[in-house]
Amino acid sequence: MGSSYPIILIMLVLYALQAKGATFTFVNNCEHTIWPVSLGTPTLDTTGFELIKGNSRSFQVPTGWSGRFWGRTDCTFDGSGQGSCATGDCGSGQVECNGAGATAVTLVEFTLGSGSQDFYDVSLVDGYNLPIMVDVSGGSGQCASTGCIEDLNTKCPIELRIDNGSACRSACDAFGTPEYCCKGEYGSPSTCRPSMYSQLFKSACPKSYSYAYDDATSTFTCTGADYTITFCPFLSRYNI
């Protein structure tokens, strides 16, 4: 009986490490305040918060979590946390998004494995509003950085442009057709092909998702890592 204790102890330690999840650090290198959002399952301790220029914030994301992050810009909130944002607004009317989504945003998507690989990507499928990079620390596997550091708002076609060019819609959001949305007869990898709009995004940000079936060059994996999500990353740091 006594000889089984070390095995039990090792199993408990491994379980604790798996349950711990990953540390996510959000960094704001933009010239203005942003309001990051989390949307996923299970719901994190915060679903929206303020991050002023030059600041960062870290928190734990549990093993098994699957969801997305993005940044809101040009927000106005009153003392009670009520308000709205020019880009990335989730429609909750609050700093906390409480499970609501958004369009015309640069998305960071994660699925944290339970003792196995994490899957992550930066997606432009729903549009673009901010340059974002994901960097990895620790972990094993390929564990590559990914993101979109180009200012796509300056390259956004007029028909996709929002307001004064503060964000760029996806072709699906702008036109709503099955061809651009990869639905109906276009709802498979063999029938949904890159559009001229997704190709524009892909040429600027080759590691980012540009349309629904853009998996081969856009999905990354790592095991047991922590992650840093940087808004408006310094261009000189990356060759991407």
C-alpha positions in Angstrom: 0.0 0.0 0.0 2.7 2.4 1.0 4.6 2.1 -2.3 1.6 3.6 -4.1 1.8 7.0 -2.4 4.6 8.5 -4.6 2.5 7.5 -7.7 -0.6 9.1 -6.2 1.4 12.2 -5.4 2.8 12.5 -8.9 -0.7 12.1 -10.3 -2.0 14.9 -8.1 0.8 17.2 -9.1 0.2 16.5 -12.8 -3.5 17.1 -12.3 -2.8 20.4 -10.5 -0.5 21.6 -13.3 -3.1 20.7 -16.0 -5.9 22.4 -14.0 -3.8 25.6 -13.6 -4.3 26.5 -17.3 -2.2 29.2 -18.8 -1.3 32.8 -17.9 -2.4 35.3 -20.5 -0.8 38.8 -20.5 -2.4 41.6 -22.4 -0.1 44.5 -23.5 -1.3 47.8 -24.9 1.4 49.4 -27.1 -1.2 51.6 -28.9 -1.1 55.3 -28.7 -4.5 55.3 -27.0 -6.5 53.3 -24.4 -8.1 50.1 -25.5 -10.8 47.9 -23.9 -10.0 44.1 -24.4 -12.8 41.6 -24.4 -12.9 37.9 -23.6 -15.7 35.6 -25.0 -15.6 31.9 -24.4 -16.5 28.9 -22.3 -16.2 28.8 -19.3 -16.7 32.5 -18.7 -13.5 34.1 -17.4 -13.4 36.4 -14.3 -13.5 39.4 -16.6 -15.3 39.7 -20.0 -14.1 43.3 -20.6 -11.7 45.8 -19.0 -9.8 49.0 -19.6 -6.1 48.9 -20.6 -4.5 52.3 -20.9 -1.5 53.1 -23.1 1.7 51.4 -22.1 0.0 49.1 -19.5 -0.4 45.4 -19.2 -2.7 43.0 -17.3 -2.3 39.2 -16.7 -4.8 36.6 -15.6 -5.2 32.8 -15.6 -7.2 31.1 -18.3 -8.2 27.5 -17.2 -7.4 24.3 -19.1 -10.1 23.4 -21.5 -11.1 27.0 -22.2 -12.2 27.8 -25.7 -12.9 31.3 -26.9 -11.6 34.6 -28.4 -10.2 37.9 -27.4 -10.3 41.3 -29.2 -9.8 44.9 -28.5 -12.3 47.8 -28.5 -11.3 51.4 -29.3 -12.6 54.9 -28.8 -14.8 53.9 -26.0 -16.8 56.2 -23.7 -18.0 54.8 -20.3 -19.5 56.7 -17.4 -18.8 56.3 -13.8 -21.2 53.3 -13.6 -19.5 51.5 -16.5 -22.2 52.3 -19.0 -21.2 53.3 -22.5 -20.1 52.2 -26.0 -17.2 51.9 -28.3 -16.5 53.0 -31.9 -14.9 49.7 -32.9 -15.3 46.2 -31.4 -18.4 47.2 -29.5 -20.2 44.1 -28.1 -23.5 45.8 -27.6 -23.7 45.1 -23.9 -23.6 48.9 -23.1 -21.0 48.1 -20.4 -17.3 47.6 -19.9 -18.1 43.9 -19.3 -19.3 42.3 -22.5 -21.1 39.4 -20.7 -21.0 37.0 -23.5 -21.8 39.3 -26.4 -19.8 39.3 -29.6 -18.7 41.9 -32.2 -17.9 42.3 -35.9 -15.1 44.2 -37.8 -12.5 43.2 -35.2 -9.2 41.4 -35.2 -9.7 38.2 -33.2 -7.4 36.1 -31.2 -8.8 32.5 -30.9 -7.7 29.9 -28.4 -8.6 26.3 -27.4 -6.5 25.3 -24.4 -5.9 21.5 -24.3 -6.3 19.4 -21.2 -2.8 18.0 -20.9 -2.4 18.2 -24.6 -1.9 20.8 -27.3 -3.3 24.3 -27.2 -4.6 25.6 -30.6 -4.5 29.3 -31.4 -4.8 31.7 -34.3 -5.3 35.4 -35.2 -8.3 35.8 -37.4 -9.4 38.4 -39.9 -12.5 36.5 -40.9 -14.7 38.9 -39.0 -12.8 41.9 -40.2 -10.0 44.1 -38.6 -9.7 47.0 -36.2 -6.2 46.6 -34.5 -2.8 45.1 -35.2 -2.3 42.2 -32.8 0.5 39.7 -32.0 0.5 36.5 -30.0 3.8 35.5 -28.4 4.5 32.3 -26.5 6.6 31.7 -23.5 7.6 28.2 -22.2 5.8 25.2 -23.5 6.8 22.5 -26.0 6.1 22.0 -29.6 6.1 24.4 -32.5 4.9 27.3 -30.3 5.3 30.0 -33.0 4.3 33.7 -32.7 1.5 34.7 -34.9 -0.5 37.8 -35.7 -1.2 40.7 -38.0 1.0 43.8 -37.5 0.0 45.7 -40.6 -2.4 48.6 -40.4 -5.1 47.2 -42.6 -7.4 50.1 -42.0 -5.2 52.1 -44.3 -5.6 49.4 -47.0 -9.3 48.7 -46.5 -11.4 48.9 -49.6 -14.0 51.7 -49.5 -16.9 49.3 -49.6 -15.6 47.6 -46.4 -14.5 50.7 -44.5 -16.3 51.7 -41.3 -16.9 55.4 -40.5 -13.7 57.3 -41.0 -11.5 54.1 -41.5 -11.3 53.1 -37.9 -12.1 49.5 -38.8 -12.5 47.2 -41.8 -15.5 44.9 -42.2 -15.3 41.4 -43.7 -16.9 40.9 -47.1 -19.4 38.5 -45.4 -20.5 41.3 -43.0 -20.6 43.9 -45.8 -22.4 41.8 -48.5 -23.9 38.8 -46.6 -23.8 36.5 -49.6 -23.2 32.7 -49.3 -20.0 33.0 -51.4 -18.4 35.5 -49.1 -19.8 33.9 -45.9 -18.9 30.3 -46.9 -22.5 29.1 -46.4 -25.0 27.0 -48.3 -23.4 25.6 -51.5 -20.2 27.4 -50.5 -20.1 25.8 -47.1 -17.2 23.4 -47.6 -13.4 23.6 -48.2 -13.8 22.6 -51.8 -16.4 25.2 -52.7 -15.4 28.1 -50.4 -12.4 29.8 -52.0 -10.4 32.9 -51.1 -12.1 36.1 -52.4 -10.2 39.2 -53.6 -10.9 40.7 -50.2 -9.6 37.8 -48.1 -6.5 37.7 -50.4 -5.9 41.3 -49.7 -5.9 40.5 -45.9 -3.7 37.4 -46.5 -1.1 39.2 -48.5 -0.7 41.8 -45.7 -0.8 39.3 -42.8 0.2 35.8 -44.2 0.0 34.0 -40.8 -3.6 35.2 -40.0 -6.9 33.5 -40.9 -8.3 35.3 -44.0 -11.4 33.2 -44.7 -13.3 30.3 -43.1 -11.1 27.4 -44.4 -7.7 29.1 -44.2 -6.4 26.5 -41.8 -3.1 25.3 -43.3 -1.1 28.4 -42.7 -3.0 30.0 -39.9 -3.5 27.5 -37.0 -0.7 27.1 -34.5 -0.2 24.7 -31.6 1.8 24.6 -28.3 1.6 22.5 -25.1 1.9 23.9 -21.6 2.7 27.5 -22.5 1.8 31.0 -21.4 0.8 33.6 -23.9 1.2 37.4 -24.4 -1.3 39.2 -26.6 0.1 42.6 -27.7 -2.1 45.3 -29.3 -0.2 47.6 -31.7 3.1 45.6 -31.5 6.3 47.3 -32.3 7.0 46.4 -36.0 10.8 46.2 -35.5 10.4 43.1 -33.3 8.8 40.9 -36.0 9.5 39.5 -39.4 6.0 38.4 -40.3 
